[in-house]
């Protein structure tokens, strides 16, 4: 039996992709008989506001599905403004490192991105405890900051990239969520032998085909509507103006008035996007607040198609949005506005249709075509669950566990 220490600044009850992946992996490792301690912060993503029932204390402890969870104090900031976010990240790095010193008899440490200051804490904990540590790479950061133009201070970003490369070199292994990330690291001089790909996946027991939630259909006024949905973070990287513009194009057509675009989630761009839609008088796009994790599936069930979208940037060709696997599991056809590796998966599995990122006309045309072709929707839907089975979260968690077992010192 191993005792694993996992450092992450996102964890349930937060519902974003990093929180779900970490929780579901750790849960499977516990089921395999291992001891897992997670150091995280009080849940506050994406609004930068504490979830009900939690306080931002120096130290809180709870147990979730057999996982020992330690929550530490951080400087809490909404996902707005580079300087405030860096303070948030740095405070977690310090608090997580200090907390790790009080976790005894650890065999191996994992630090997960998107932001690599968590990996810095894992690196320091590994050095002090003389234990191997693993960098789980979910995002090429800070390159992603350049891609969304969140900051123009090139000297600072160059310094951060040097730190990034140092972390890759010092980790016992790097677990990448995409093959494209692995290729990126190899091109930058990181030994490919230490990089292992464990993609994102889906909890197939939770995300499975379901009938539409009739209560929500009535409450939201979606009866007889074709519902296209974007569920997830409304951030700078997601280019969601494209969806608002597509709603504007659809609103002007008599044959597409039955189409509704449902936007569920929160993030730095949500308030602005909602204001833009309201200013344009768009009634065919609905902005809904984030809901608890246990409620999300009800909203997925409303969708006749799911819209997956990122800005048209070279970096995002290396990204695989985790929601494509959830769509597969639920048998929801995907309208995919992301180039690169994820588009190849959607095409290979036959679960969706690609459109050009940041092209509102292309999205509007795809929505019109899909809403009028029941046979196509049925074919894409039926392909989903068999494809999801190939990305089962349990299988992927066990793949990563096998790697961790090889790296952990023998007792």
C-alpha positions in Angstrom: 0.0 0.0 0.0 1.2 3.5 -0.9 0.6 6.7 0.9 0.1 9.4 -1.7 0.1 13.2 -1.2 -1.7 15.1 -3.9 -1.5 19.0 -4.1 -4.2 20.8 -6.1 -5.9 24.1 -5.8 -9.1 22.8 -7.3 -11.2 20.1 -5.6 -14.9 19.3 -5.1 -17.3 20.7 -4.3 -15.8 22.8 -7.2 -17.0 21.4 -10.5 -14.3 22.3 -13.0 -12.3 19.8 -14.9 -9.2 19.7 -12.7 -11.4 19.2 -9.6 -13.3 16.3 -11.1 -10.2 14.6 -12.5 -8.3 14.8 -9.3 -11.2 13.6 -7.1 -12.1 10.7 -9.4 -8.5 9.5 -9.7 -7.9 9.7 -6.0 -11.2 8.0 -5.3 -10.1 5.0 -7.5 -6.7 4.9 -5.8 -8.4 4.6 -2.4 -10.6 1.9 -3.7 -7.4 0.0 -4.7 -6.3 0.1 -1.1 -4.0 3.1 -1.1 -4.0 6.0 1.3 -4.5 9.4 -0.3 -4.1 12.8 1.3 -5.2 15.9 -0.8 -4.0 19.4 0.1 -6.2 22.0 -1.4 -7.9 25.3 -0.5 -11.4 26.3 0.6 -13.6 25.9 -2.5 -14.1 29.2 -4.3 -13.7 28.7 -8.1 -14.7 30.3 -10.3 -16.4 33.3 -8.6 -13.7 33.8 -6.0 -16.3 33.4 -3.3 -16.4 30.7 -0.6 -18.9 27.9 -1.0 -21.5 27.6 1.6 -20.4 25.7 4.7 -16.7 26.5 4.2 -14.4 29.1 5.8 -10.9 30.3 4.7 -9.0 28.9 7.7 -5.4 28.1 8.1 -6.2 24.4 8.4 -9.4 22.3 7.9 -9.8 18.6 7.5 -12.5 16.4 6.1 -12.9 13.0 4.4 -14.5 12.5 1.0 -15.0 9.0 -0.3 -12.1 7.8 1.8 -9.8 10.6 0.7 -8.2 12.6 3.5 -8.7 16.3 2.5 -6.7 19.1 4.1 -7.8 22.6 3.2 -5.4 25.5 3.8 -5.7 29.3 3.8 -5.2 31.2 0.5 -5.6 34.7 -0.7 -8.9 34.3 -2.5 -9.4 36.2 -5.8 -11.9 35.9 -8.6 -10.5 34.8 -11.9 -10.0 38.5 -12.9 -6.7 40.4 -13.1 -3.3 38.8 -13.5 -1.7 40.3 -10.3 -4.5 39.2 -8.0 -4.5 35.7 -9.5 -0.7 35.4 -9.0 -1.2 36.3 -5.3 -3.9 33.6 -5.1 -1.5 31.0 -6.7 1.5 32.0 -4.6 -0.4 32.0 -1.3 -1.6 28.4 -2.1 2.0 27.4 -3.0 3.2 28.6 0.4 0.3 27.2 2.5 0.3 23.9 0.7 4.1 23.4 1.2 3.8 24.3 4.9 0.9 21.9 5.3 2.8 19.1 3.5 5.4 19.2 6.2 2.8 17.9 8.7 1.7 14.9 6.5 3.8 12.0 7.6 5.0 8.8 6.0 4.4 9.9 2.4 5.7 7.6 -0.4 5.1 9.9 -3.3 3.9 13.4 -4.1 1.8 14.7 -7.0 1.4 18.4 -7.9 -1.1 19.3 -10.6 -1.4 22.4 -12.9 -3.1 24.4 -14.6 -1.0 26.9 -12.7 2.4 25.5 -11.9 3.0 27.1 -8.5 1.2 24.1 -7.2 3.9 22.0 -8.8 6.5 24.3 -7.1 5.0 23.3 -3.8 5.2 19.6 -4.7 8.8 20.1 -5.8 9.7 21.7 -2.5 7.8 19.1 -0.5 9.6 16.3 -2.4 13.0 17.9 -1.7 12.4 18.3 2.0 10.8 14.8 2.4 13.3 13.2 0.1 10.5 11.6 -1.9 9.9 11.5 -5.6 7.3 13.9 -7.0 5.3 13.9 -10.2 4.2 16.9 -12.2 0.7 16.4 -13.6 0.5 18.7 -16.6 -3.0 20.0 -17.5 -2.0 23.2 -19.3 1.2 24.6 -20.8 1.5 27.6 -18.4 2.6 30.4 -18.8 2.4 29.9 -22.5 -1.4 29.9 -22.2 -1.2 33.4 -20.7 0.5 34.7 -23.9 -2.2 33.0 -26.0 -5.1 34.9 -24.4 -3.0 38.1 -24.0 -3.7 38.2 -20.3 -0.4 40.0 -19.7 2.2 41.7 -21.9 5.1 41.6 -19.6 7.4 39.4 -21.7 10.3 39.4 -19.3 8.2 38.1 -16.5 6.7 35.4 -18.7 10.2 34.4 -19.8 11.3 34.0 -16.2 8.2 31.9 -15.5 9.0 29.7 -18.4 12.5 29.1 -17.1 10.9 28.0 -13.8 8.5 25.8 -15.7 11.3 24.0 -17.5 13.1 23.5 -14.2 10.1 21.8 -12.7 9.8 19.4 -15.7 13.4 18.4 -15.4 13.3 17.9 -11.6 10.1 15.8 -11.5 10.5 12.1 -11.3 7.8 12.0 -14.1 5.5 14.3 -16.0 1.9 13.1 -16.5 0.5 14.9 -19.5 -3.2 15.0 -20.4 -2.5 15.3 -24.1 0.0 13.8 -26.6 0.5 17.4 -28.0 1.7 18.6 -24.6 4.2 15.7 -24.5 5.4 16.7 -28.0 5.7 20.4 -26.8 7.9 19.4 -23.9 10.1 17.1 -26.0 10.7 20.0 -28.5 11.8 22.1 -25.6 14.4 19.6 -24.4 12.6 17.5 -21.8 13.4 13.8 -21.9 10.4 12.0 -23.6 11.0 8.9 -21.5 9.8 10.6 -18.4 6.6 12.0 -20.0 3.5 9.8 -19.8 0.1 10.6 -21.3 -3.0 9.9 -19.2 -5.8 11.8 -21.0 -8.9 13.2 -19.4 -11.9 10.9 -19.4 -15.4 10.5 -17.9 -17.1 8.8 -15.0 -19.3 6.6 -17.1 -21.4 5.7 -14.1 -22.4 9.3 -13.7 -22.4 10.6 -17.3 -24.8 8.3 -19.2 -27.7 8.8 -21.6 -30.7 10.3 -19.8 -34.1 11.7 -20.8 -34.6 15.4 -20.7 -35.3 16.7 -17.2 -38.9 17.7 -17.6 -39.0 20.0 -14.6 -36.1 22.0 -16.0 -37.6 22.0 -19.5 -40.7 23.7 -18.1 -38.9 26.0 -15.8 -36.6 27.3 -18.5 -39.3 27.5 -21.2 -37.5 25.0 -23.5 -40.5 23.0 -24.6 -40.4 22.3 -28.4 -36.9 24.0 -28.6 -33.7 22.6 -30.0 -31.2 23.2 -27.1 -27.6 23.8 -27.8 -25.5 24.2 -24.6 -22.2 25.5 -23.4 -21.5 24.2 -19.9 -18.2 25.2 -18.3 -16.0 28.2 -17.4 -16.7 31.5 -19.2 -13.1 32.6 -19.5 -10.9 34.6 -21.8 -9.6 31.4 -23.5 -13.0 30.2 -24.5 -13.9 32.9 -27.0 -17.6 32.9 -26.1 -18.4 36.1 -28.0 -18.7 33.6 -30.9 -21.7 32.0 -29.3 -23.4 35.3 -28.6 -22.8 36.4 -32.2 -24.2 33.1 -33.5 -27.3 33.6 -31.3 -27.7 37.0 -33.0 -27.5 35.4 -36.5 -30.0 32.8 -35.6 -32.4 35.3 -34.1 -32.8 36.9 -37.5 -33.9 33.8 -39.3 -37.5 32.5 -39.3 -36.4 28.9 -39.6 -34.1 29.0 -36.5 -36.3 30.7 -34.0 -36.8 27.4 -32.2 -33.0 27.1 -31.4 -31.9 28.1 -27.9 -28.3 28.5 -26.7 -27.9 27.7 -23.0 -24.9 29.0 -21.2 -24.2 27.4 -17.8 -21.3 28.4 -15.6 -19.2 31.3 -14.4 -16.0 33.0 -15.1 -14.2 36.3 -15.8 -16.2 36.9 -19.0 -19.7 35.9 -17.9 -21.0 39.2 -16.8 -19.8 41.0 -19.9 -21.2 38.4 -22.3 -24.6 38.5 -20.5 -24.6 42.3 -20.8 -23.8 42.2 -24.5 -26.6 39.7 -25.2 -29.1 41.8 -23.2 -28.0 45.0 -25.0 -28.7 43.3 -28.3 -32.1 42.1 -27.1 -31.2 38.4 -27.7 -33.9 36.1 -26.1 -32.6 32.9 -27.7 -29.5 32.7 -25.4 -29.9 31.9 -21.7 -27.3 32.6 -19.1 -27.6 30.3 -16.0 -25.6 30.4 -12.8 -23.3 27.6 -11.8 -25.0 24.7 -10.1 -23.7 22.1 -7.6 -21.8 19.1 -9.0 -24.7 16.8 -8.3 -27.1 19.0 -10.4 -24.9 19.4 -13.5 -26.1 16.2 -15.1 -29.7 17.5 -15.1 -28.7 20.4 -17.2 -26.6 18.2 -19.6 -29.7 16.2 -20.2 -31.5 19.2 -21.7 -29.0 19.5 -24.6 -29.7 18.3 -28.1 -26.1 19.3 -28.9 -23.1 20.6 -26.9 -20.9 23.5 -28.1 -17.2 23.1 -27.3 -15.2 26.2 -28.1 -11.8 27.8 -27.6 -10.1 30.8 -29.2 -8.3 30.1 -32.5 -4.7 30.0 -31.1 -2.0 27.5 -31.9 -1.6 26.6 -28.2 -5.2 25.4 -28.0 -4.6 22.9 -30.8 -2.8 21.0 -28.0 -5.8 21.1 -25.6 -8.4 18.4 -25.1 -11.5 19.9 -23.4 -12.6 17.3 -20.9 -16.3 18.1 -21.6 -16.1 16.2 -24.9 -15.9 12.9 -22.9 -18.9 13.9 -20.8 -20.8 14.5 -24.0 -19.8 11.1 -25.2 -21.0 9.5 -22.0 -24.4 11.1 -22.2 -24.8 10.6 -26.0 -24.9 14.3 -26.7 -23.7 15.3 -30.3 -20.8 17.8 -30.2 -20.4 20.9 -32.2 -16.6 21.3 -31.9 -14.9 24.6 -32.3 -11.4 23.6 -31.3 -8.6 22.7 -33.7 -6.0 20.1 -33.2 -5.9 16.9 -31.1 -9.4 17.2 -29.7 -10.9 17.6 -33.1 -9.2 14.5 -34.2 -10.8 12.6 -31.3 -14.2 13.9 -32.1 -13.8 13.0 -35.8 -12.3 9.6 -35.1 -15.0 8.6 -32.7 -17.8 9.9 -34.9 -19.4 11.9 -32.1 -19.6 15.4 -33.5 -19.2 18.0 -36.2 -16.3 20.5 -36.3 -16.6 24.2 -37.1 -14.0 26.9 -37.4 -13.2 28.5 -34.1 -14.3 32.1 -33.6 -16.5 31.9 -36.7 -20.1 32.7 -35.6 -21.5 32.2 -39.1 -20.1 28.7 -39.2 -21.5 27.9 -35.8 -24.9 29.3 -36.7 -25.0 27.2 -39.9 -24.0 24.1 -38.0 -26.7 24.6 -35.5 -29.3 25.1 -38.2 -28.1 22.0 -40.1 -28.0 19.8 -37.0 -31.4 21.0 -35.7 -33.0 19.9 -39.0 -31.3 16.5 -39.3 -32.7 14.0 -36.8 -30.9 11.1 -38.5 -27.5 12.8 -38.1 -28.2 13.7 -34.5 -29.2 10.1 -33.7 -26.1 8.7 -35.4 -23.7 11.0 -33.5 -25.6 10.3 -30.2 -25.4 6.5 -30.5 -21.6 6.7 -31.2 -21.1 8.5 -27.8 -21.4 5.9 -25.1 -19.2 3.2 -26.8 -16.6 5.9 -27.3 -16.8 7.1 -23.7 -16.1 3.5 -22.6 -12.6 3.9 -24.2 -12.0 6.9 -21.9 -13.3 5.5 -18.7 -12.0 7.5 -15.7 -11.4 4.3 -13.7 -9.3 2.8 -16.5 -7.2 6.0 -16.8 -6.9 6.3 -13.0 -5.5 2.8 -12.8 -3.1 3.6 -15.7 -1.7 6.5 -13.7 -1.6 4.4 -10.5 0.6 1.9 -12.2 3.1 4.6 -13.0 3.0 6.0 -9.5 3.6 2.5 -8.1 6.7 2.1 -10.2 8.0 5.5 -9.1 7.4 5.1 -5.4 10.3 3.9 -3.3 10.0 0.2 -2.2 9.3 -0.1 1.5 
